[in-house]
Amino acid sequence: MSYSPEHILRNAKFSQKQIKAIVRVIEARTNGLLDNEDLETALAKLEVRILNRIYMAFAVQMGLLITLIVAV
């Protein structure tokens, strides 16, 4: 079983809404609508949401692995 970052991100199943939020932040910074402080705040909020999703996906994978080991 693979636990590469790509595998975990694929299993995190980001919604279109989350992807659009990330794109909006990047576009706002590119267009000069966000200064560095605003950018850091926006990215920190997105980072928490993204990391929570990744950790949950990883926890589910580990739980399935532990269940499989215990079952055998």
CHARMM-style PDB file with segment names, atoms N, HN, CA, C and O in Angstrom:
ATOM      1  N   MET     1       0.852  -1.177   0.000  1.00  0.00      PROA
ATOM      2  CA  MET     1       0.000   0.000   0.000  1.00  0.00      PROA
ATOM      3  C   MET     1       0.894   1.236   0.000  1.00  0.00      PROA
ATOM      4  O   MET     1       1.860   1.316   0.758  1.00  0.00      PROA
ATOM      5  N   SER     2       0.561   2.192  -0.856  1.00  0.00      PROA
ATOM      6  HN  SER     2      -0.224   2.127  -1.472  1.00  0.00      PROA
ATOM      7  CA  SER     2       1.388   3.385  -1.032  1.00  0.00      PROA
ATOM      8  C   SER     2       0.880   4.540  -0.170  1.00  0.00      PROA
ATOM      9  O   SER     2      -0.324   4.777  -0.080  1.00  0.00      PROA
ATOM     10  N   TYR     3       1.806   5.249   0.459  1.00  0.00      PROA
ATOM     11  HN  TYR     3       2.785   5.057   0.386  1.00  0.00      PROA
ATOM     12  CA  TYR     3       1.451   6.421   1.251  1.00  0.00      PROA
ATOM     13  C   TYR     3       2.197   7.654   0.766  1.00  0.00      PROA
ATOM     14  O   TYR     3       2.596   8.502   1.565  1.00  0.00      PROA
ATOM     15  N   SER     4       2.384   7.751  -0.547  1.00  0.00      PROA
ATOM     16  HN  SER     4       2.061   7.062  -1.196  1.00  0.00      PROA
ATOM     17  CA  SER     4       3.059   8.918  -1.113  1.00  0.00      PROA
ATOM     18  C   SER     4       2.158  10.142  -0.951  1.00  0.00      PROA
ATOM     19  O   SER     4       0.942  10.000  -0.822  1.00  0.00      PROA
ATOM     20  N   PRO     5       2.745  11.341  -0.955  1.00  0.00      PROA
ATOM     21  CA  PRO     5       1.920  12.552  -0.856  1.00  0.00      PROA
ATOM     22  C   PRO     5       0.840  12.628  -1.932  1.00  0.00      PROA
ATOM     23  O   PRO     5      -0.274  13.080  -1.667  1.00  0.00      PROA
ATOM     24  N   GLU     6       1.171  12.183  -3.145  1.00  0.00      PROA
ATOM     25  HN  GLU     6       2.076  11.816  -3.360  1.00  0.00      PROA
ATOM     26  CA  GLU     6       0.199  12.214  -4.232  1.00  0.00      PROA
ATOM     27  C   GLU     6      -0.990  11.303  -3.921  1.00  0.00      PROA
ATOM     28  O   GLU     6      -2.139  11.660  -4.178  1.00  0.00      PROA
ATOM     29  N   HSD     7      -0.703  10.131  -3.369  1.00  0.00      PROA
ATOM     30  HN  HSD     7       0.231   9.840  -3.159  1.00  0.00      PROA
ATOM     31  CA  HSD     7      -1.760   9.175  -3.026  1.00  0.00      PROA
ATOM     32  C   HSD     7      -2.671   9.745  -1.941  1.00  0.00      PROA
ATOM     33  O   HSD     7      -3.893   9.634  -2.033  1.00  0.00      PROA
ATOM     34  N   ILE     8      -2.085  10.345  -0.931  1.00  0.00      PROA
ATOM     35  HN  ILE     8      -1.092  10.435  -0.857  1.00  0.00      PROA
ATOM     36  CA  ILE     8      -2.867  10.925   0.168  1.00  0.00      PROA
ATOM     37  C   ILE     8      -3.708  12.080  -0.336  1.00  0.00      PROA
ATOM     38  O   ILE     8      -4.874  12.200   0.037  1.00  0.00      PROA
ATOM     39  N   LEU     9      -3.134  12.942  -1.186  1.00  0.00      PROA
ATOM     40  HN  LEU     9      -2.186  12.845  -1.489  1.00  0.00      PROA
ATOM     41  CA  LEU     9      -3.897  14.072  -1.726  1.00  0.00      PROA
ATOM     42  C   LEU     9      -5.051  13.603  -2.613  1.00  0.00      PROA
ATOM     43  O   LEU     9      -6.137  14.183  -2.579  1.00  0.00      PROA
ATOM     44  N   ARG    10      -4.819  12.564  -3.400  1.00  0.00      PROA
ATOM     45  HN  ARG    10      -3.937  12.093  -3.427  1.00  0.00      PROA
ATOM     46  CA  ARG    10      -5.900  12.030  -4.223  1.00  0.00      PROA
ATOM     47  C   ARG    10      -7.042  11.529  -3.341  1.00  0.00      PROA
ATOM     48  O   ARG    10      -8.212  11.727  -3.668  1.00  0.00      PROA
ATOM     49  N   ASN    11      -6.708  10.890  -2.239  1.00  0.00      PROA
ATOM     50  HN  ASN    11      -5.757  10.729  -1.974  1.00  0.00      PROA
ATOM     51  CA  ASN    11      -7.729  10.359  -1.351  1.00  0.00      PROA
ATOM     52  C   ASN    11      -8.366  11.428  -0.478  1.00  0.00      PROA
ATOM     53  O   ASN    11      -9.407  11.182   0.132  1.00  0.00      PROA
ATOM     54  N   ALA    12      -7.758  12.614  -0.405  1.00  0.00      PROA
ATOM     55  HN  ALA    12      -6.913  12.813  -0.901  1.00  0.00      PROA
ATOM     56  CA  ALA    12      -8.347  13.697   0.386  1.00  0.00      PROA
ATOM     57  C   ALA    12      -9.604  14.239  -0.279  1.00  0.00      PROA
ATOM     58  O   ALA    12     -10.458  14.823   0.388  1.00  0.00      PROA
ATOM     59  N   LYS    13      -9.722  14.049  -1.583  1.00  0.00      PROA
ATOM     60  HN  LYS    13      -9.029  13.575  -2.125  1.00  0.00      PROA
ATOM     61  CA  LYS    13     -10.921  14.413  -2.336  1.00  0.00      PROA
ATOM     62  C   LYS    13     -11.356  15.859  -2.086  1.00  0.00      PROA
ATOM     63  O   LYS    13     -12.401  16.118  -1.488  1.00  0.00      PROA
ATOM     64  N   PHE    14     -10.540  16.778  -2.554  1.00  0.00      PROA
ATOM     65  HN  PHE    14      -9.692  16.568  -3.041  1.00  0.00      PROA
ATOM     66  CA  PHE    14     -10.879  18.188  -2.419  1.00  0.00      PROA
ATOM     67  C   PHE    14     -12.110  18.513  -3.241  1.00  0.00      PROA
ATOM     68  O   PHE    14     -12.266  18.030  -4.362  1.00  0.00      PROA
ATOM     69  N   SER    15     -12.970  19.320  -2.688  1.00  0.00      PROA
ATOM     70  HN  SER    15     -12.844  19.713  -1.777  1.00  0.00      PROA
ATOM     71  CA  SER    15     -14.179  19.722  -3.399  1.00  0.00      PROA
ATOM     72  C   SER    15     -13.842  20.841  -4.381  1.00  0.00      PROA
ATOM     73  O   SER    15     -12.800  21.488  -4.285  1.00  0.00      PROA
ATOM     74  N   GLN    16     -14.749  21.044  -5.319  1.00  0.00      PROA
ATOM     75  HN  GLN    16     -15.596  20.518  -5.396  1.00  0.00      PROA
ATOM     76  CA  GLN    16     -14.573  22.138  -6.268  1.00  0.00      PROA
ATOM     77  C   GLN    16     -14.534  23.468  -5.530  1.00  0.00      PROA
ATOM     78  O   GLN    16     -13.811  24.379  -5.933  1.00  0.00      PROA
ATOM     79  N   LYS    17     -15.299  23.587  -4.465  1.00  0.00      PROA
ATOM     80  HN  LYS    17     -15.886  22.847  -4.137  1.00  0.00      PROA
ATOM     81  CA  LYS    17     -15.343  24.822  -3.676  1.00  0.00      PROA
ATOM     82  C   LYS    17     -13.964  25.122  -3.069  1.00  0.00      PROA
ATOM     83  O   LYS    17     -13.518  26.269  -3.080  1.00  0.00      PROA
ATOM     84  N   GLN    18     -13.296  24.100  -2.543  1.00  0.00      PROA
ATOM     85  HN  GLN    18     -13.658  23.168  -2.534  1.00  0.00      PROA
ATOM     86  CA  GLN    18     -11.969  24.292  -1.955  1.00  0.00      PROA
ATOM     87  C   GLN    18     -10.953  24.665  -3.029  1.00  0.00      PROA
ATOM     88  O   GLN    18     -10.109  25.537  -2.821  1.00  0.00      PROA
ATOM     89  N   ILE    19     -11.037  24.008  -4.161  1.00  0.00      PROA
ATOM     90  HN  ILE    19     -11.723  23.300  -4.331  1.00  0.00      PROA
ATOM     91  CA  ILE    19     -10.109  24.307  -5.251  1.00  0.00      PROA
ATOM     92  C   ILE    19     -10.310  25.740  -5.730  1.00  0.00      PROA
ATOM     93  O   ILE    19      -9.340  26.456  -5.981  1.00  0.00      PROA
ATOM     94  N   LYS    20     -11.578  26.162  -5.860  1.00  0.00      PROA
ATOM     95  HN  LYS    20     -12.366  25.580  -5.657  1.00  0.00      PROA
ATOM     96  CA  LYS    20     -11.870  27.530  -6.296  1.00  0.00      PROA
ATOM     97  C   LYS    20     -11.361  28.552  -5.283  1.00  0.00      PROA
ATOM     98  O   LYS    20     -10.882  29.617  -5.673  1.00  0.00      PROA
ATOM     99  N   ALA    21     -11.455  28.247  -3.990  1.00  0.00      PROA
ATOM    100  HN  ALA    21     -11.844  27.382  -3.672  1.00  0.00      PROA
ATOM    101  CA  ALA    21     -10.963  29.165  -2.960  1.00  0.00      PROA
ATOM    102  C   ALA    21      -9.454  29.351  -3.093  1.00  0.00      PROA
ATOM    103  O   ALA    21      -8.957  30.471  -2.974  1.00  0.00      PROA
ATOM    104  N   ILE    22      -8.738  28.288  -3.332  1.00  0.00      PROA
ATOM    105  HN  ILE    22      -9.143  27.378  -3.429  1.00  0.00      PROA
ATOM    106  CA  ILE    22      -7.286  28.358  -3.501  1.00  0.00      PROA
ATOM    107  C   ILE    22      -6.952  29.197  -4.733  1.00  0.00      PROA
ATOM    108  O   ILE    22      -6.069  30.053  -4.687  1.00  0.00      PROA
ATOM    109  N   VAL    23      -7.654  28.949  -5.821  1.00  0.00      PROA
ATOM    110  HN  VAL    23      -8.372  28.253  -5.858  1.00  0.00      PROA
ATOM    111  CA  VAL    23      -7.415  29.695  -7.066  1.00  0.00      PROA
ATOM    112  C   VAL    23      -7.713  31.176  -6.866  1.00  0.00      PROA
ATOM    113  O   VAL    23      -6.964  32.022  -7.354  1.00  0.00      PROA
ATOM    114  N   ARG    24      -8.802  31.509  -6.153  1.00  0.00      PROA
ATOM    115  HN  ARG    24      -9.411  30.821  -5.757  1.00  0.00      PROA
ATOM    116  CA  ARG    24      -9.151  32.916  -5.916  1.00  0.00      PROA
ATOM    117  C   ARG    24      -8.053  33.638  -5.132  1.00  0.00      PROA
ATOM    118  O   ARG    24      -7.727  34.785  -5.437  1.00  0.00      PROA
ATOM    119  N   VAL    25      -7.488  32.978  -4.135  1.00  0.00      PROA
ATOM    120  HN  VAL    25      -7.753  32.046  -3.887  1.00  0.00      PROA
ATOM    121  CA  VAL    25      -6.421  33.591  -3.346  1.00  0.00      PROA
ATOM    122  C   VAL    25      -5.207  33.854  -4.232  1.00  0.00      PROA
ATOM    123  O   VAL    25      -4.608  34.928  -4.171  1.00  0.00      PROA
ATOM    124  N   ILE    26      -4.851  32.883  -5.046  1.00  0.00      PROA
ATOM    125  HN  ILE    26      -5.338  32.011  -5.096  1.00  0.00      PROA
ATOM    126  CA  ILE    26      -3.692  33.042  -5.926  1.00  0.00      PROA
ATOM    127  C   ILE    26      -3.932  34.164  -6.935  1.00  0.00      PROA
ATOM    128  O   ILE    26      -3.047  34.984  -7.178  1.00  0.00      PROA
ATOM    129  N   GLU    27      -5.131  34.196  -7.522  1.00  0.00      PROA
ATOM    130  HN  GLU    27      -5.850  33.529  -7.325  1.00  0.00      PROA
ATOM    131  CA  GLU    27      -5.443  35.246  -8.498  1.00  0.00      PROA
ATOM    132  C   GLU    27      -5.463  36.629  -7.855  1.00  0.00      PROA
ATOM    133  O   GLU    27      -4.993  37.599  -8.451  1.00  0.00      PROA
ATOM    134  N   ALA    28      -6.008  36.722  -6.637  1.00  0.00      PROA
ATOM    135  HN  ALA    28      -6.390  35.934  -6.153  1.00  0.00      PROA
ATOM    136  CA  ALA    28      -6.055  38.018  -5.950  1.00  0.00      PROA
ATOM    137  C   ALA    28      -4.643  38.532  -5.686  1.00  0.00      PROA
ATOM    138  O   ALA    28      -4.381  39.724  -5.846  1.00  0.00      PROA
ATOM    139  N   ARG    29      -3.745  37.662  -5.291  1.00  0.00      PROA
ATOM    140  HN  ARG    29      -3.957  36.693  -5.161  1.00  0.00      PROA
ATOM    141  CA  ARG    29      -2.360  38.079  -5.041  1.00  0.00      PROA
ATOM    142  C   ARG    29      -1.686  38.481  -6.346  1.00  0.00      PROA
ATOM    143  O   ARG    29      -0.966  39.478  -6.404  1.00  0.00      PROA
ATOM    144  N   THR    30      -1.923  37.704  -7.380  1.00  0.00      PROA
ATOM    145  HN  THR    30      -2.507  36.894  -7.334  1.00  0.00      PROA
ATOM    146  CA  THR    30      -1.326  38.001  -8.687  1.00  0.00      PROA
ATOM    147  C   THR    30      -1.799  39.346  -9.216  1.00  0.00      PROA
ATOM    148  O   THR    30      -1.020  40.081  -9.824  1.00  0.00      PROA
ATOM    149  N   ASN    31      -3.061  39.676  -8.991  1.00  0.00      PROA
ATOM    150  HN  ASN    31      -3.693  39.080  -8.496  1.00  0.00      PROA
ATOM    151  CA  ASN    31      -3.630  40.936  -9.475  1.00  0.00      PROA
ATOM    152  C   ASN    31      -3.368  42.110  -8.530  1.00  0.00      PROA
ATOM    153  O   ASN    31      -3.823  43.226  -8.783  1.00  0.00      PROA
ATOM    154  N   GLY    32      -2.640  41.860  -7.451  1.00  0.00      PROA
ATOM    155  HN  GLY    32      -2.270  40.954  -7.245  1.00  0.00      PROA
ATOM    156  CA  GLY    32      -2.285  42.930  -6.531  1.00  0.00      PROA
ATOM    157  C   GLY    32      -3.393  43.321  -5.559  1.00  0.00      PROA
ATOM    158  O   GLY    32      -3.313  44.371  -4.922  1.00  0.00      PROA
ATOM    159  N   LEU    33      -4.424  42.487  -5.438  1.00  0.00      PROA
ATOM    160  HN  LEU    33      -4.489  41.634  -5.955  1.00  0.00      PROA
ATOM    161  CA  LEU    33      -5.533  42.802  -4.540  1.00  0.00      PROA
ATOM    162  C   LEU    33      -5.249  42.429  -3.087  1.00  0.00      PROA
ATOM    163  O   LEU    33      -5.937  42.886  -2.175  1.00  0.00      PROA
ATOM    164  N   LEU    34      -4.241  41.603  -2.883  1.00  0.00      PROA
ATOM    165  HN  LEU    34      -3.682  41.231  -3.624  1.00  0.00      PROA
ATOM    166  CA  LEU    34      -3.848  41.209  -1.526  1.00  0.00      PROA
ATOM    167  C   LEU    34      -2.417  41.648  -1.283  1.00  0.00      PROA
ATOM    168  O   LEU    34      -1.547  41.434  -2.127  1.00  0.00      PROA
ATOM    169  N   ASP    35      -2.168  42.261  -0.135  1.00  0.00      PROA
ATOM    170  HN  ASP    35      -2.875  42.435   0.551  1.00  0.00      PROA
ATOM    171  CA  ASP    35      -0.783  42.529   0.225  1.00  0.00      PROA
ATOM    172  C   ASP    35      -0.247  41.281   0.927  1.00  0.00      PROA
ATOM    173  O   ASP    35      -0.973  40.302   1.098  1.00  0.00      PROA
ATOM    174  N   ASN    36       1.006  41.318   1.326  1.00  0.00      PROA
ATOM    175  HN  ASN    36       1.596  42.113   1.186  1.00  0.00      PROA
ATOM    176  CA  ASN    36       1.624  40.132   1.917  1.00  0.00      PROA
ATOM    177  C   ASN    36       0.932  39.673   3.194  1.00  0.00      PROA
ATOM    178  O   ASN    36       0.777  38.474   3.423  1.00  0.00      PROA
ATOM    179  N   GLU    37       0.517  40.627   4.025  1.00  0.00      PROA
ATOM    180  HN  GLU    37       0.643  41.601   3.839  1.00  0.00      PROA
ATOM    181  CA  GLU    37      -0.135  40.261   5.283  1.00  0.00      PROA
ATOM    182  C   GLU    37      -1.487  39.585   5.022  1.00  0.00      PROA
ATOM    183  O   GLU    37      -1.808  38.573   5.644  1.00  0.00      PROA
ATOM    184  N   ASP    38      -2.274  40.146   4.102  1.00  0.00      PROA
ATOM    185  HN  ASP    38      -2.014  40.968   3.596  1.00  0.00      PROA
ATOM    186  CA  ASP    38      -3.562  39.547   3.747  1.00  0.00      PROA
ATOM    187  C   ASP    38      -3.374  38.176   3.114  1.00  0.00      PROA
ATOM    188  O   ASP    38      -4.149  37.251   3.355  1.00  0.00      PROA
ATOM    189  N   LEU    39      -2.337  38.066   2.305  1.00  0.00      PROA
ATOM    190  HN  LEU    39      -1.707  38.818   2.109  1.00  0.00      PROA
ATOM    191  CA  LEU    39      -2.043  36.787   1.666  1.00  0.00      PROA
ATOM    192  C   LEU    39      -1.707  35.730   2.711  1.00  0.00      PROA
ATOM    193  O   LEU    39      -2.203  34.605   2.642  1.00  0.00      PROA
ATOM    194  N   GLU    40      -0.872  36.089   3.671  1.00  0.00      PROA
ATOM    195  HN  GLU    40      -0.470  37.002   3.726  1.00  0.00      PROA
ATOM    196  CA  GLU    40      -0.514  35.145   4.731  1.00  0.00      PROA
ATOM    197  C   GLU    40      -1.739  34.700   5.520  1.00  0.00      PROA
ATOM    198  O   GLU    40      -1.877  33.521   5.845  1.00  0.00      PROA
ATOM    199  N   THR    41      -2.626  35.639   5.829  1.00  0.00      PROA
ATOM    200  HN  THR    41      -2.514  36.598   5.565  1.00  0.00      PROA
ATOM    201  CA  THR    41      -3.852  35.307   6.564  1.00  0.00      PROA
ATOM    202  C   THR    41      -4.724  34.358   5.750  1.00  0.00      PROA
ATOM    203  O   THR    41      -5.205  33.355   6.277  1.00  0.00      PROA
ATOM    204  N   ALA    42      -4.928  34.662   4.485  1.00  0.00      PROA
ATOM    205  HN  ALA    42      -4.537  35.477   4.057  1.00  0.00      PROA
ATOM    206  CA  ALA    42      -5.776  33.826   3.624  1.00  0.00      PROA
ATOM    207  C   ALA    42      -5.181  32.437   3.465  1.00  0.00      PROA
ATOM    208  O   ALA    42      -5.893  31.435   3.537  1.00  0.00      PROA
ATOM    209  N   LEU    43      -3.874  32.382   3.250  1.00  0.00      PROA
ATOM    210  HN  LEU    43      -3.296  33.196   3.192  1.00  0.00      PROA
ATOM    211  CA  LEU    43      -3.231  31.076   3.080  1.00  0.00      PROA
ATOM    212  C   LEU    43      -3.243  30.264   4.370  1.00  0.00      PROA
ATOM    213  O   LEU    43      -3.379  29.041   4.333  1.00  0.00      PROA
ATOM    214  N   ALA    44      -3.103  30.934   5.506  1.00  0.00      PROA
ATOM    215  HN  ALA    44      -2.993  31.928   5.536  1.00  0.00      PROA
ATOM    216  CA  ALA    44      -3.147  30.223   6.788  1.00  0.00      PROA
ATOM    217  C   ALA    44      -4.515  29.576   6.990  1.00  0.00      PROA
ATOM    218  O   ALA    44      -4.601  28.437   7.449  1.00  0.00      PROA
ATOM    219  N   LYS    45      -5.577  30.292   6.652  1.00  0.00      PROA
ATOM    220  HN  LYS    45      -5.507  31.217   6.279  1.00  0.00      PROA
ATOM    221  CA  LYS    45      -6.927  29.731   6.785  1.00  0.00      PROA
ATOM    222  C   LYS    45      -7.119  28.545   5.843  1.00  0.00      PROA
ATOM    223  O   LYS    45      -7.678  27.519   6.230  1.00  0.00      PROA
ATOM    224  N   LEU    46      -6.654  28.694   4.612  1.00  0.00      PROA
ATOM    225  HN  LEU    46      -6.201  29.527   4.297  1.00  0.00      PROA
ATOM    226  CA  LEU    46      -6.769  27.587   3.658  1.00  0.00      PROA
ATOM    227  C   LEU    46      -5.909  26.405   4.077  1.00  0.00      PROA
ATOM    228  O   LEU    46      -6.311  25.250   3.934  1.00  0.00      PROA
ATOM    229  N   GLU    47      -4.719  26.702   4.598  1.00  0.00      PROA
ATOM    230  HN  GLU    47      -4.392  27.640   4.714  1.00  0.00      PROA
ATOM    231  CA  GLU    47      -3.798  25.641   4.996  1.00  0.00      PROA
ATOM    232  C   GLU    47      -4.414  24.773   6.081  1.00  0.00      PROA
ATOM    233  O   GLU    47      -4.302  23.548   6.030  1.00  0.00      PROA
ATOM    234  N   VAL    48      -5.057  25.384   7.051  1.00  0.00      PROA
ATOM    235  HN  VAL    48      -5.148  26.379   7.093  1.00  0.00      PROA
ATOM    236  CA  VAL    48      -5.676  24.612   8.128  1.00  0.00      PROA
ATOM    237  C   VAL    48      -6.738  23.680   7.555  1.00  0.00      PROA
ATOM    238  O   VAL    48      -6.800  22.506   7.919  1.00  0.00      PROA
ATOM    239  N   ARG    49      -7.561  24.196   6.672  1.00  0.00      PROA
ATOM    240  HN  ARG    49      -7.510  25.149   6.376  1.00  0.00      PROA
ATOM    241  CA  ARG    49      -8.616  23.370   6.075  1.00  0.00      PROA
ATOM    242  C   ARG    49      -8.022  22.228   5.249  1.00  0.00      PROA
ATOM    243  O   ARG    49      -8.477  21.088   5.335  1.00  0.00      PROA
ATOM    244  N   ILE    50      -7.007  22.544   4.452  1.00  0.00      PROA
ATOM    245  HN  ILE    50      -6.637  23.470   4.382  1.00  0.00      PROA
ATOM    246  CA  ILE    50      -6.391  21.530   3.599  1.00  0.00      PROA
ATOM    247  C   ILE    50      -5.692  20.467   4.433  1.00  0.00      PROA
ATOM    248  O   ILE    50      -5.848  19.272   4.180  1.00  0.00      PROA
ATOM    249  N   LEU    51      -4.917  20.902   5.432  1.00  0.00      PROA
ATOM    250  HN  LEU    51      -4.791  21.872   5.637  1.00  0.00      PROA
ATOM    251  CA  LEU    51      -4.215  19.935   6.275  1.00  0.00      PROA
ATOM    252  C   LEU    51      -5.182  19.043   7.032  1.00  0.00      PROA
ATOM    253  O   LEU    51      -4.931  17.847   7.182  1.00  0.00      PROA
ATOM    254  N   ASN    52      -6.276  19.603   7.508  1.00  0.00      PROA
ATOM    255  HN  ASN    52      -6.479  20.574   7.387  1.00  0.00      PROA
ATOM    256  CA  ASN    52      -7.274  18.778   8.195  1.00  0.00      PROA
ATOM    257  C   ASN    52      -7.814  17.699   7.261  1.00  0.00      PROA
ATOM    258  O   ASN    52      -8.014  16.557   7.674  1.00  0.00      PROA
ATOM    259  N   ARG    53      -8.044  18.059   6.022  1.00  0.00      PROA
ATOM    260  HN  ARG    53      -7.882  18.987   5.687  1.00  0.00      PROA
ATOM    261  CA  ARG    53      -8.565  17.097   5.047  1.00  0.00      PROA
ATOM    262  C   ARG    53      -7.528  16.009   4.761  1.00  0.00      PROA
ATOM    263  O   ARG    53      -7.871  14.830   4.672  1.00  0.00      PROA
ATOM    264  N   ILE    54      -6.265  16.402   4.616  1.00  0.00      PROA
ATOM    265  HN  ILE    54      -5.986  17.360   4.688  1.00  0.00      PROA
ATOM    266  CA  ILE    54      -5.198  15.437   4.344  1.00  0.00      PROA
ATOM    267  C   ILE    54      -5.002  14.505   5.537  1.00  0.00      PROA
ATOM    268  O   ILE    54      -4.874  13.292   5.366  1.00  0.00      PROA
ATOM    269  N   TYR    55      -4.979  15.072   6.749  1.00  0.00      PROA
ATOM    270  HN  TYR    55      -5.083  16.057   6.888  1.00  0.00      PROA
ATOM    271  CA  TYR    55      -4.813  14.235   7.941  1.00  0.00      PROA
ATOM    272  C   TYR    55      -5.946  13.232   8.072  1.00  0.00      PROA
ATOM    273  O   TYR    55      -5.714  12.082   8.445  1.00  0.00      PROA
ATOM    274  N   MET    56      -7.175  13.654   7.769  1.00  0.00      PROA
ATOM    275  HN  MET    56      -7.363  14.588   7.467  1.00  0.00      PROA
ATOM    276  CA  MET    56      -8.313  12.759   7.866  1.00  0.00      PROA
ATOM    277  C   MET    56      -8.177  11.618   6.862  1.00  0.00      PROA
ATOM    278  O   MET    56      -8.441  10.463   7.197  1.00  0.00      PROA
ATOM    279  N   ALA    57      -7.768  11.931   5.639  1.00  0.00      PROA
ATOM    280  HN  ALA    57      -7.553  12.869   5.367  1.00  0.00      PROA
ATOM    281  CA  ALA    57      -7.588  10.897   4.620  1.00  0.00      PROA
ATOM    282  C   ALA    57      -6.498   9.917   5.048  1.00  0.00      PROA
ATOM    283  O   ALA    57      -6.638   8.708   4.862  1.00  0.00      PROA
ATOM    284  N   PHE    58      -5.420  10.434   5.618  1.00  0.00      PROA
ATOM    285  HN  PHE    58      -5.306  11.416   5.769  1.00  0.00      PROA
ATOM    286  CA  PHE    58      -4.331   9.575   6.074  1.00  0.00      PROA
ATOM    287  C   PHE    58      -4.788   8.708   7.246  1.00  0.00      PROA
ATOM    288  O   PHE    58      -4.453   7.525   7.311  1.00  0.00      PROA
ATOM    289  N   ALA    59      -5.552   9.294   8.171  1.00  0.00      PROA
ATOM    290  HN  ALA    59      -5.824  10.255   8.117  1.00  0.00      PROA
ATOM    291  CA  ALA    59      -6.048   8.543   9.334  1.00  0.00      PROA
ATOM    292  C   ALA    59      -6.958   7.406   8.893  1.00  0.00      PROA
ATOM    293  O   ALA    59      -6.900   6.311   9.451  1.00  0.00      PROA
ATOM    294  N   VAL    60      -7.788   7.656   7.907  1.00  0.00      PROA
ATOM    295  HN  VAL    60      -7.836   8.546   7.453  1.00  0.00      PROA
ATOM    296  CA  VAL    60      -8.677   6.605   7.396  1.00  0.00      PROA
ATOM    297  C   VAL    60      -7.851   5.478   6.786  1.00  0.00      PROA
ATOM    298  O   VAL    60      -8.148   4.303   7.006  1.00  0.00      PROA
ATOM    299  N   GLN    61      -6.816   5.825   6.023  1.00  0.00      PROA
ATOM    300  HN  GLN    61      -6.574   6.779   5.844  1.00  0.00      PROA
ATOM    301  CA  GLN    61      -5.960   4.797   5.427  1.00  0.00      PROA
ATOM    302  C   GLN    61      -5.264   3.981   6.504  1.00  0.00      PROA
ATOM    303  O   GLN    61      -5.198   2.755   6.412  1.00  0.00      PROA
ATOM    304  N   MET    62      -4.745   4.652   7.521  1.00  0.00      PROA
ATOM    305  HN  MET    62      -4.798   5.648   7.595  1.00  0.00      PROA
ATOM    306  CA  MET    62      -4.055   3.942   8.595  1.00  0.00      PROA
ATOM    307  C   MET    62      -5.039   3.059   9.367  1.00  0.00      PROA
ATOM    308  O   MET    62      -4.701   1.943   9.760  1.00  0.00      PROA
ATOM    309  N   GLY    63      -6.258   3.564   9.582  1.00  0.00      PROA
ATOM    310  HN  GLY    63      -6.533   4.471   9.263  1.00  0.00      PROA
ATOM    311  CA  GLY    63      -7.280   2.764  10.269  1.00  0.00      PROA
ATOM    312  C   GLY    63      -7.612   1.505   9.496  1.00  0.00      PROA
ATOM    313  O   GLY    63      -7.776   0.437  10.085  1.00  0.00      PROA
ATOM    314  N   LEU    64      -7.714   1.624   8.170  1.00  0.00      PROA
ATOM    315  HN  LEU    64      -7.580   2.492   7.692  1.00  0.00      PROA
ATOM    316  CA  LEU    64      -7.989   0.450   7.343  1.00  0.00      PROA
ATOM    317  C   LEU    64      -6.830  -0.537   7.398  1.00  0.00      PROA
ATOM    318  O   LEU    64      -7.041  -1.750   7.437  1.00  0.00      PROA
ATOM    319  N   LEU    65      -5.620  -0.022   7.401  1.00  0.00      PROA
ATOM    320  HN  LEU    65      -5.448   0.963   7.369  1.00  0.00      PROA
ATOM    321  CA  LEU    65      -4.439  -0.885   7.475  1.00  0.00      PROA
ATOM    322  C   LEU    65      -4.397  -1.622   8.806  1.00  0.00      PROA
ATOM    323  O   LEU    65      -4.122  -2.822   8.839  1.00  0.00      PROA
ATOM    324  N   ILE    66      -4.663  -0.926   9.898  1.00  0.00      PROA
ATOM    325  HN  ILE    66      -4.886   0.049   9.872  1.00  0.00      PROA
ATOM    326  CA  ILE    66      -4.661  -1.546  11.227  1.00  0.00      PROA
ATOM    327  C   ILE    66      -5.767  -2.591  11.311  1.00  0.00      PROA
ATOM    328  O   ILE    66      -5.556  -3.671  11.863  1.00  0.00      PROA
ATOM    329  N   THR    67      -6.938  -2.283  10.772  1.00  0.00      PROA
ATOM    330  HN  THR    67      -7.109  -1.405  10.324  1.00  0.00      PROA
ATOM    331  CA  THR    67      -8.044  -3.244  10.770  1.00  0.00      PROA
ATOM    332  C   THR    67      -7.655  -4.495  10.006  1.00  0.00      PROA
ATOM    333  O   THR    67      -7.956  -5.607  10.440  1.00  0.00      PROA
ATOM    334  N   LEU    68      -6.995  -4.325   8.883  1.00  0.00      PROA
ATOM    335  HN  LEU    68      -6.750  -3.422   8.531  1.00  0.00      PROA
ATOM    336  CA  LEU    68      -6.554  -5.463   8.080  1.00  0.00      PROA
ATOM    337  C   LEU    68      -5.543  -6.303   8.847  1.00  0.00      PROA
ATOM    338  O   LEU    68      -5.617  -7.532   8.829  1.00  0.00      PROA
ATOM    339  N   ILE    69      -4.604  -5.657   9.516  1.00  0.00      PROA
ATOM    340  HN  ILE    69      -4.544  -4.659   9.531  1.00  0.00      PROA
ATOM    341  CA  ILE    69      -3.589  -6.390  10.283  1.00  0.00      PROA
ATOM    342  C   ILE    69      -4.230  -7.155  11.432  1.00  0.00      PROA
ATOM    343  O   ILE    69      -3.888  -8.313  11.673  1.00  0.00      PROA
ATOM    344  N   VAL    70      -5.158  -6.519  12.143  1.00  0.00      PROA
ATOM    345  HN  VAL    70      -5.436  -5.578  11.947  1.00  0.00      PROA
ATOM    346  CA  VAL    70      -5.825  -7.166  13.267  1.00  0.00      PROA
ATOM    347  C   VAL    70      -6.691  -8.329  12.782  1.00  0.00      PROA
ATOM    348  O   VAL    70      -6.782  -9.356  13.454  1.00  0.00      PROA
ATOM    349  N   ALA    71      -7.322  -8.172  11.629  1.00  0.00      PROA
ATOM    350  HN  ALA    71      -7.249  -7.337  11.083  1.00  0.00      PROA
ATOM    351  CA  ALA    71      -8.186  -9.219  11.091  1.00  0.00      PROA
ATOM    352  C   ALA    71      -7.393 -10.459  10.697  1.00  0.00      PROA
ATOM    353  O   ALA    71      -7.909 -11.575  10.757  1.00  0.00      PROA
ATOM    354  N   VAL    72      -6.155 -10.266  10.299  1.00  0.00      PROA
ATOM    355  HN  VAL    72      -5.736  -9.359  10.250  1.00  0.00      PROA
ATOM    356  CA  VAL    72      -5.314 -11.396   9.880  1.00  0.00      PROA
ATOM    357  C   VAL    72      -4.693 -11.992  11.108  1.00  0.00      PROA
ATOM    358  OT1 VAL    72      -3.940 -12.960  11.011  1.00  0.00      PROA
TER     359      VAL     72
END
